[in-house]
Amino acid sequence: MADYLPANLRVIGDWVAARPGCFDWGPYVQATLELEGVAPVDAAAVEAREREVRAKLRGFFHGDLTADPPVPGASPASYDVVMSNYCLEAIPEADRFEERVANVVALLRPGGRLVVQFTRDMASYPVGAVDFPVLQVTEDDFLRLLPRHGFDVASIEYEVVGAEPGLDRSYASFVMLGATKA
Ligand SMILES: C[S@@+](CC[C@H](N)C(=O)[O-])C[C@H]1O[C@@H](n2cnc3c(N)ncnc32)[C@H](O)[C@@H]1O
């Protein structure tokens, strides 16, 4: 797994090593299991999933979407799955957005699966008192760009998820998108 900020990687590394005081992902794991329909979602089920995820996170790398490859030493066209959540739009400059998408998808082998999530058509979002600028993108940008980088348009699936009533309305909506490299 990769992130731009060493501090973010440290937080995940602390959790994987189960260091005292590490962030508690338990409620997120529980919600994930509930969404998957696992029953019953008890402490043992949460613990088992946490063990599984910890075992799968074996390397922590500095990642930079503006670089090719975005993770130093990563071999192009070699990954079965590449997942990038809320990062491609985290650089608010529209300039070279396509290049950043290209850097990410170049990691996938033919037949590999891209999974991206992004905020939809938003210019910024609040985290506490801070407003984070994001690039205003929609699924249409990906439908336009991905075929230029080795994806059949028919392989692209996406779902727009709106902020639910009662939740923070400053989040307009999100997109979850998957696509298979030809
Ligand atoms: C909203 S967070 C998403 C974090 C995480 N992927 C998630 O889903 O919770 C945006 C992330 O983009 C990362 N980021 C900012 N600039 C980046 C860059 N040039 N290359 C890669 N990631 C970057 C930040 O470090 C931050 O972790």
The ligand as a Gaussian input file, in Angstrom:
#p B3LYP/6-31G(d) Opt

LIG

0 1
 C       -8.952000      12.000000       1.153000
 S       -7.419000      11.245000       1.409000
 C       -7.790000       9.582000       0.983000
 C       -7.027000       8.639000       1.825000
 C       -7.377000       7.153000       1.679000
 N       -7.051000       6.660000       0.357000
 C       -8.824000       6.888000       2.013000
 O       -9.564000       6.401000       1.159000
 O       -9.203000       7.139000       3.150000
 C       -6.470000      11.898000       0.089000
 C       -5.085000      11.287000       0.027000
 O       -4.406000      11.768000      -1.146000
 C       -3.034000      11.731000      -0.818000
 N       -2.256000      12.505000      -1.799000
 C       -2.087000      13.846000      -1.871000
 N       -1.257000      14.164000      -2.880000
 C       -0.889000      12.990000      -3.457000
 C       -0.005000      12.652000      -4.526000
 N        0.655000      13.562000      -5.235000
 N        0.143000      11.340000      -4.814000
 C       -0.519000      10.388000      -4.119000
 N       -1.361000      10.653000      -3.101000
 C       -1.527000      11.938000      -2.776000
 C       -2.982000      12.283000       0.597000
 O       -1.805000      11.930000       1.261000
 C       -4.217000      11.626000       1.222000
 O       -3.895000      10.433000       1.885000

